[in-house]
């Protein structure tokens, strides 16, 4: 099915990481060897879980999330997902704890963030957690790129892609992390996601995957392999590419950022929700920019209770 074409009745199934975020907001450089004053909060996160929550609050379809968590925080994460309108399909790992990310947010640097990541149970999602029945009633499948950074996750993705192709379910992927992509390798990543309909990279991820210093050229190159590439550029908005050419540029919504954690996830969730409602990709990208602007005005990667799409 061509990306963004037509409307399929059914749910959005998101598969990805469910993480506990410890967000520490500080001003200026960290002080090695001593104290740095910070405002610290523990909030639910994870790229996959955040995307699902933003998609659910943006409206248009049922949203389901499959992820793997530890016994330590399974009930809390299930409650938080349900509170956002997401149907949680959580696999509880009896051995590994829930993944944890420490997010260091420098308020003097446009709220830019640095992540310290312990992926925990999320890296253990594997083929045994997949069933073709997960696609029953599903109109679109979204996979977090974090799945591709472990061997069980890569095997899981291969199974899910085969099953989705067999049912004609379109698939989108968000590469998730330029740092992990560097270690995996661009060529390997692109071979693992062959056959997906939509790729939603950040500026850095697009440039890394295409081997190009310019995001427009990178998106255009990637769109020769993937039908629709939506490159997220933060304060510069987004651009869309098809068949080797940039086909649309969508401006960002001007905002003073407080915490950029999860802004890309917000974009992706709202973009997918808009597609589920039948919007074209350019309008869906505009919805994504609206959600991204809302996300950076608050701490953490989840939507506020009042969020919602058009």
C-alpha positions in Angstrom: 0.0 0.0 0.0 1.4 3.4 -0.9 2.4 5.5 2.1 -0.4 7.9 3.1 -2.8 6.6 0.5 -6.3 5.8 1.6 -7.6 4.9 5.0 -7.6 1.3 6.4 -10.0 0.8 9.3 -8.3 -0.7 12.3 -5.8 0.0 15.0 -2.2 1.3 15.1 0.2 -1.2 16.6 3.4 0.3 18.0 6.2 -2.0 19.0 9.2 -0.7 20.9 10.8 0.3 24.2 9.1 1.1 27.4 11.5 3.0 29.7 11.6 4.7 33.0 13.1 8.2 32.4 15.0 10.1 35.1 15.1 13.7 33.8 17.6 16.0 35.3 17.3 19.7 34.2 20.4 21.8 34.9 21.8 25.1 33.8 25.2 25.3 32.1 28.0 22.7 32.1 28.1 19.8 34.6 30.7 20.2 37.4 32.8 17.0 37.4 33.8 15.8 40.8 31.2 17.8 42.7 27.5 18.8 42.7 25.5 20.4 39.9 22.1 21.7 41.0 19.3 20.2 39.0 15.5 19.6 39.0 15.1 15.8 38.9 11.9 13.9 38.0 11.1 10.3 37.3 8.6 9.9 34.4 7.4 7.1 32.1 9.2 7.1 28.7 10.7 5.1 25.9 10.6 6.0 22.3 8.0 3.3 21.4 5.8 4.1 24.4 6.0 7.8 23.8 5.0 7.5 20.1 2.0 5.3 21.1 0.9 7.9 23.7 1.1 10.8 21.4 -0.7 8.9 18.6 -3.5 7.9 21.1 -4.0 11.5 22.4 -3.9 12.9 18.8 -6.9 10.7 18.1 -8.2 8.8 15.1 -7.7 5.1 15.9 -7.2 2.6 18.7 -3.5 2.5 19.6 -1.8 -0.7 21.0 1.7 -1.0 22.3 3.8 -4.1 22.5 6.9 -3.8 24.7 9.0 -5.7 27.3 9.4 -4.5 30.9 10.7 -5.9 34.1 8.5 -6.9 37.1 9.8 -3.8 39.0 7.7 -1.3 37.1 5.3 -3.3 34.9 2.1 -2.2 36.7 3.1 1.4 36.8 3.9 1.5 33.1 0.7 -0.3 32.2 -1.3 2.3 34.2 0.5 5.2 32.6 0.0 3.9 29.1 -3.7 3.2 29.8 -4.1 6.7 31.2 -2.9 8.1 27.8 -5.5 6.0 26.0 -3.0 3.2 24.9 -3.9 -0.4 25.1 -0.7 -1.9 26.7 0.5 -5.3 25.5 3.4 -5.6 27.9 5.6 -8.7 28.2 6.9 -9.0 31.8 10.5 -10.2 31.9 11.2 -12.4 34.9 15.0 -11.7 34.8 15.8 -8.2 33.5 14.6 -4.9 35.1 12.7 -2.2 33.1 15.0 -0.1 31.1 16.1 3.2 32.5 17.4 6.4 30.8 18.9 9.3 32.6 18.1 12.4 30.6 20.5 15.3 31.3 18.8 18.5 30.0 20.9 21.7 29.8 18.4 24.6 30.1 21.1 27.0 28.9 21.6 25.1 25.6 18.1 25.2 24.0 17.1 22.4 26.3 19.4 20.0 24.5 19.6 16.6 26.2 22.1 13.9 26.7 21.0 10.3 27.4 22.6 7.7 29.6 20.8 4.5 28.6 20.3 1.2 30.3 17.9 -0.6 28.0 17.2 -3.4 30.4 14.3 -5.7 29.5 13.5 -3.7 26.3 16.5 -5.3 24.6 15.1 -8.7 25.3 12.0 -8.4 23.1 12.5 -11.2 20.6 10.8 -13.7 18.2 9.1 -15.5 21.1 7.1 -12.3 21.8 5.7 -12.1 18.3 2.5 -13.7 17.1 0.8 -13.0 13.8 -2.4 -12.6 15.8 -1.0 -9.3 17.0 -1.9 -7.9 13.6 -5.6 -8.9 13.9 -7.5 -5.7 13.5 -4.4 -3.6 12.8 -4.3 -1.1 10.0 -0.7 0.2 10.5 2.4 -1.1 12.2 5.1 1.1 13.7 8.5 -0.2 14.8 10.9 1.7 17.1 14.5 1.6 15.7 15.7 0.6 19.2 14.5 -2.9 18.3 17.3 -3.2 15.8 20.1 -2.7 18.3 19.9 -6.2 19.8 20.0 -9.6 18.1 16.6 -10.7 19.5 15.1 -7.4 18.4 16.5 -7.8 14.9 15.0 -11.3 14.6 11.7 -9.9 16.0 11.6 -7.2 13.3 12.2 -9.7 10.5 9.2 -11.7 11.7 7.0 -8.7 12.1 7.9 -7.3 8.7 7.2 -10.7 7.0 3.8 -10.9 8.7 2.9 -7.3 7.9 3.8 -7.8 4.2 1.7 -10.9 4.1 -1.4 -9.0 5.3 -0.7 -5.8 3.4 -0.2 -3.8 6.6 2.0 -0.7 6.0 5.0 -0.3 8.2 6.8 2.7 9.5 10.2 2.9 11.3 11.8 5.6 13.4 15.6 5.0 13.5 15.6 6.3 17.1 19.3 6.9 17.9 22.2 8.2 15.8 24.6 6.9 18.4 23.4 3.4 18.2 23.1 3.6 14.4 26.8 4.5 14.2 27.6 1.2 15.9 25.1 -0.9 14.0 26.1 0.6 10.6 24.0 2.5 8.1 24.1 -0.3 5.5 23.0 -2.9 7.9 20.2 -0.8 9.3 18.8 -0.1 5.8 18.9 -3.8 4.9 17.1 -4.7 8.0 14.2 -2.3 7.3 13.9 -3.1 3.6 10.3 -3.1 2.6 9.0 -0.5 5.1 6.7 2.2 3.7 7.7 5.2 5.8 11.0 6.1 7.5 11.0 8.9 10.1 14.6 9.9 10.9 16.0 12.9 12.7 18.3 15.2 10.8 21.4 13.4 12.2 20.0 10.0 11.6 19.1 10.9 8.0 22.5 12.2 7.3 24.2 9.2 8.8 22.0 6.7 7.0 22.5 8.4 3.6 26.2 9.3 4.1 25.4 12.9 3.2 26.1 16.1 5.2 22.8 17.8 4.1 19.5 16.7 5.4 17.6 17.5 2.2 20.0 15.5 0.1 20.0 12.7 2.6 16.2 12.4 2.7 16.1 12.4 -1.1 18.7 9.6 -1.3 16.9 7.5 1.3 13.6 7.9 -0.6 15.1 6.0 -3.5 15.0 2.9 -1.2 12.0 3.7 1.0 8.7 5.1 -0.5 8.3 8.0 1.9 11.0 9.6 4.0 10.0 12.2 6.6 13.0 14.0 8.1 12.5 15.7 11.4 14.6 18.9 11.8 13.5 20.2 15.2 13.1 24.0 15.1 13.4 23.9 11.3 10.3 21.7 10.9 10.3 18.7 8.6 10.8 17.8 5.0 9.3 14.9 3.0 10.9 13.0 0.1 9.7 10.5 -2.4 11.4 8.9 -5.4 14.7 10.6 -4.9 13.3 14.2 -4.5 12.2 16.4 -1.7 8.5 16.9 -2.3 7.4 19.1 0.7 8.9 21.3 3.4 6.8 21.8 6.5 7.7 24.7 8.9 8.0 24.2 12.7 5.8 25.9 15.2 7.8 28.6 17.0 8.2 27.9 20.7 10.6 28.4 23.6 11.8 24.9 24.6 11.9 23.6 28.1 12.9 20.0 27.5 13.4 18.5 24.1 13.1 14.9 25.4 10.6 13.0 23.2 10.0 15.8 20.7 10.7 13.4 17.8 8.5 10.8 19.3 5.7 13.4 19.6 6.1 14.2 15.9 6.0 10.6 14.9 2.9 9.8 17.0 0.9 12.7 15.7 2.1 12.1 12.2 0.9 8.5 12.4 -2.4 9.5 14.0 -3.1 11.9 11.2 -2.4 9.2 8.6 -4.8 6.9 10.4 -7.5 9.6 10.0 -6.8 9.8 6.3 -4.6 12.9 6.1 -2.0 13.2 3.4 1.7 13.0 4.4 2.2 16.8 4.2 -0.7 17.6 6.5 0.3 14.7 8.8 3.8 16.3 9.0 2.3 19.6 10.0 0.4 17.8 12.8 3.7 16.3 13.8 5.3 19.7 14.0 2.4 20.9 16.2 2.9 17.9 18.6 6.7 18.4 18.7 6.2 22.1 19.7 3.9 21.0 22.5 6.3 18.4 23.7 9.3 20.7 24.1 7.3 23.0 26.3 7.0 20.3 29.1 9.3 18.0 31.0 9.4 14.4 29.8 8.3 12.7 26.6 4.6 12.1 27.1 1.7 14.4 26.1 -0.2 16.6 28.6 -3.8 15.6 29.3 -5.2 18.4 27.2 -3.2 17.5 24.0 -5.0 16.5 20.9 -5.0 16.8 17.1 -7.4 18.3 14.7 
